[in-house]
Amino acid sequence: MSNWRKSSYSADGSDCVEVGHGIGIRDSKAPAAHVQVSRDAWDAFLIIVKM
């Protein structure tokens, strides 16, 4: 089991995206399913959103 983390922008903890280290991303409303994301893809995503 992974430690899933929610964005600090999620005020009440609902309707948000969660990130699981080494696992991927998932919707907090449907936690049973997730999308696998490689470390390289995640790093590239973070670079783009920080621009």
N, C-alpha and C positions, 0 to 999 in steps of 0.2 A: 504494500500500500504506500502510496506517495503522500507527501505533505503538500496538499493543494493550497495555494495562496490566492487571495482575492486582491484586486486593485485597491489601493488606498483611496481612490476616488469613489468607491462603492459606499455610499452613505449608510444604508441600512443592511447591506449584505445580500440584497436580492437583485435579480436582473443584471448579473455581471458575468464577466469572463474570469475563469480561474486558471492559474498556471501551475503545473505540477513538474517539479524539477526532474529532468530525465524522462518525462512521460509525454507531455504535450499540453494542450489547452482544452478546456471544456466550458460548457454553459452551466452556470450554477442552477438553472431550472431543470437541467437534464444531466445530472452528475454521473449517471451510469455509462454514458458515451463520451469519448474524447477523441481528439485528432492528434496523432503523433506528429511531432515537430522536431527536426534534427537541431542540434546545437548551432550549426552553421546557419540554418534557416532562421532560427530565433535571433541570433546575433545580427543578421542582416535586417530583420524586421525592426529591431530596436534602433539600429542606426538610422533607418528611414523615418521612423516616427519621432526621433529626436531632432530632426532637421528643422 
